[in-house]
Amino acid sequence: MTLHPILAAMRRNKVGALLIAVQMAVTLAILCNGLFIIEQRIASTHRPSGVDEANVFAMTNQWVGQPADLGARTRTDLEALRSLPGVVDAYVTNSYPLTNSGWSDGVSRRPDQEQVTASTAEYFADEHTLETLGLKLVAGRNFTPAEVVDRSRDDQAAPTGVIVTRALAARLFPQGNALGQSVYISVAKQSAPIIGIIDRLQVPWVQTGGWASEFVDDSMLEPFRYVDPYSHYLVRVRPGQMAGVMLAAQKKLLAIDRDRVLEKVRPLTAARAEVYRDDRGLAVILGVVCAALLAVTAFGIVGLTSYWVAQRRRQIGIRRALGATRMAIVRYFQTENLLIATAGALGGIGLALGLNLWLVSSFEMARLQSVYAVGGAIIVLLLGQLAVLWPALRAAAIPPALATRGA
């Protein structure tokens, strides 16, 4: 099939061809970025926290008033929680993963650095933390009871040693010699040795883009027992005993002292579902928008192609009378659509990259990967071929004798 008749017909219908090309370009630009955002959001909801989420639950403990003996009260609570049947271990902390709320700090290799080497999430921990969260120690050792001291929100005490994640260790010491090295913590303004390295522990914040996504696994444990009017108890249970232990833990703590409020009592699996609810919702909305946009584009192609078929009935009839087969007529319209769709796809790729650059600068999103532009172009081209198929089959079914009777 020669392209000359097709190009001649497109020149006579420049407005229609341009409309389809522009519609496909806009569809491709939105589709590429939409699919990219959906993939990022879905991937973030499955990002591992490093914690045994299925067997760990959290309780937020808020004391009424300002008790003077918070340290003693906290230790009593922890001993009671650890004594419950079905409990593996428990500890108190200032924050934990999947909360979207916590403390961060800067860590440097030298005290005179103007810029910190890395940013990190700051978790308070004791000798029970690794067992409670199910964290894997890959190098060094755990905290000892003698190293753990009480600390409140307003204290600025420096830790005697820290345990860092493998990711933070690699960022601080790319040569792989982090264990035993001293680091400087910005708030404390003092050095502390790295005594242990754990495999993974996610920071509390779960944003897909923005500042927190740059150090998602860069966490640091400090040997502090968090004694504060507002703190979090983390409890690990034996498999299959979550519901019973959660109820028993609340009853036990209230029996010890009722001058408290227990809130956000939930397994970490529930915390994950809650903190990623917006991400899942955005993915669903974008999926619906992309599907609706593809449907609108397809109907637009069907409508314009059907209009062209109606206008070219005499031309089709003459070609059929001269011996053109039905398949030749179908190929004619599909080739015509492929040329228009290709032009739209090329323009759409440029528009998609431009839109992504705007999203990157405005919302701190990641750069669009080329695979999404190529994949989106393939989807748009296939959509065009499928959308034009029905009008093309109708054109091929026109009898030559009927088509040659006037317009």
LINPE-V954907 format. One record per pair of residues at least 24 apart in sequence whose C-alpha atoms are under 6 Angstrom apart, sorted by the first residue. I is the first residue (numbers start at 1). GAP is how many residues later the second one is. D is the distance in whole Angstrom. If there is no record, write none. Layout:
i=I gap=GAP d=D
i=I gap=GAP d=D
This chain:
i=21 gap=319 d=6
i=21 gap=320 d=6
i=21 gap=323 d=4
i=22 gap=322 d=6
i=24 gap=320 d=5
i=25 gap=319 d=5
i=25 gap=320 d=6
i=25 gap=322 d=6
i=25 gap=323 d=4
i=28 gap=320 d=5
i=28 gap=348 d=6
i=29 gap=319 d=5
i=29 gap=322 d=6
i=29 gap=323 d=4
i=31 gap=259 d=6
i=32 gap=340 d=5
i=32 gap=341 d=6
i=32 gap=344 d=5
i=38 gap=245 d=5
i=41 gap=238 d=5
i=45 gap=231 d=6
i=49 gap=152 d=6
i=49 gap=153 d=5
i=50 gap=150 d=5
i=50 gap=151 d=5
i=51 gap=82 d=5
i=51 gap=83 d=6
i=52 gap=81 d=6
i=52 gap=82 d=5
i=53 gap=215 d=5
i=53 gap=216 d=6
i=55 gap=181 d=6
i=55 gap=182 d=5
i=56 gap=179 d=6
i=56 gap=180 d=4
i=56 gap=211 d=6
i=57 gap=177 d=6
i=57 gap=178 d=5
i=57 gap=209 d=5
i=57 gap=210 d=4
i=57 gap=211 d=5
i=58 gap=175 d=6
i=58 gap=176 d=5
i=58 gap=207 d=6
i=58 gap=208 d=6
i=59 gap=173 d=6
i=59 gap=174 d=5
i=59 gap=205 d=6
i=59 gap=206 d=4
i=60 gap=171 d=6
i=60 gap=172 d=4
i=60 gap=202 d=6
i=60 gap=203 d=5
i=60 gap=204 d=6
i=61 gap=169 d=6
i=61 gap=170 d=5
i=61 gap=171 d=6
i=61 gap=200 d=6
i=61 gap=201 d=5
i=62 gap=167 d=6
i=62 gap=168 d=5
i=62 gap=198 d=5
i=62 gap=199 d=5
i=63 gap=166 d=5
i=63 gap=197 d=4
i=64 gap=195 d=5
i=64 gap=196 d=5
i=70 gap=157 d=6
i=71 gap=156 d=6
i=86 gap=151 d=6
i=86 gap=152 d=5
i=87 gap=149 d=6
i=87 gap=150 d=4
i=88 gap=148 d=5
i=88 gap=149 d=5
i=89 gap=43 d=5
i=89 gap=147 d=6
i=90 gap=42 d=6
i=90 gap=144 d=6
i=90 gap=145 d=4
i=91 gap=142 d=6
i=91 gap=143 d=6
i=92 gap=140 d=6
i=92 gap=141 d=5
i=93 gap=31 d=5
i=93 gap=133 d=5
i=93 gap=139 d=5
i=94 gap=30 d=6
i=94 gap=137 d=6
i=96 gap=108 d=6
i=97 gap=105 d=6
i=97 gap=106 d=6
i=97 gap=107 d=4
i=98 gap=106 d=5
i=98 gap=174 d=6
i=99 gap=105 d=5
i=100 gap=104 d=5
i=100 gap=105 d=4
i=101 gap=103 d=6
i=102 gap=102 d=6
i=106 gap=80 d=5
i=107 gap=77 d=6
i=107 gap=78 d=5
i=108 gap=75 d=6
i=108 gap=76 d=5
i=109 gap=74 d=5
i=120 gap=98 d=5
i=120 gap=99 d=5
i=121 gap=82 d=5
i=121 gap=98 d=5
i=122 gap=98 d=5
i=123 gap=98 d=5
i=124 gap=97 d=6
i=124 gap=98 d=5
i=124 gap=100 d=5
i=125 gap=96 d=6
i=125 gap=97 d=6
i=125 gap=98 d=5
i=125 gap=99 d=6
i=126 gap=97 d=5
i=132 gap=104 d=5
i=136 gap=62 d=5
i=136 gap=63 d=6
i=137 gap=60 d=6
i=137 gap=61 d=4
i=138 gap=59 d=6
i=138 gap=60 d=5
i=139 gap=57 d=6
i=139 gap=58 d=5
i=140 gap=55 d=6
i=140 gap=56 d=4
i=141 gap=55 d=5
i=148 gap=75 d=5
i=148 gap=76 d=5
i=149 gap=75 d=5
i=149 gap=76 d=6
i=150 gap=74 d=6
i=150 gap=75 d=5
i=151 gap=73 d=6
i=151 gap=74 d=6
i=151 gap=75 d=5
i=151 gap=76 d=6
i=152 gap=74 d=6
i=152 gap=75 d=5
i=152 gap=76 d=5
i=156 gap=32 d=6
i=158 gap=30 d=5
i=159 gap=63 d=6
i=160 gap=32 d=6
i=161 gap=31 d=5
i=161 gap=32 d=5
i=161 gap=33 d=6
i=162 gap=32 d=5
i=162 gap=33 d=6
i=162 gap=59 d=6
i=162 gap=60 d=5
i=163 gap=31 d=6
i=163 gap=32 d=6
i=163 gap=33 d=5
i=163 gap=34 d=6
i=163 gap=57 d=6
i=163 gap=58 d=5
i=164 gap=33 d=5
i=164 gap=55 d=6
i=164 gap=56 d=4
i=165 gap=32 d=5
i=165 gap=33 d=5
i=165 gap=34 d=6
i=165 gap=35 d=5
i=165 gap=54 d=6
i=166 gap=31 d=6
i=166 gap=32 d=6
i=166 gap=33 d=5
i=167 gap=51 d=6
i=168 gap=50 d=4
i=209 gap=155 d=6
i=209 gap=156 d=5
i=210 gap=154 d=5
i=298 gap=89 d=5
i=302 gap=85 d=6
i=302 gap=86 d=6
i=306 gap=85 d=5
i=313 gap=90 d=5
i=314 gap=89 d=5
i=314 gap=90 d=5
i=317 gap=83 d=4
i=317 gap=86 d=5
i=317 gap=87 d=6
i=320 gap=80 d=6
i=321 gap=79 d=5
i=326 gap=70 d=5
i=329 gap=67 d=5
i=330 gap=62 d=5
i=333 gap=59 d=6
i=341 gap=40 d=6
i=345 gap=32 d=5
i=349 gap=24 d=6
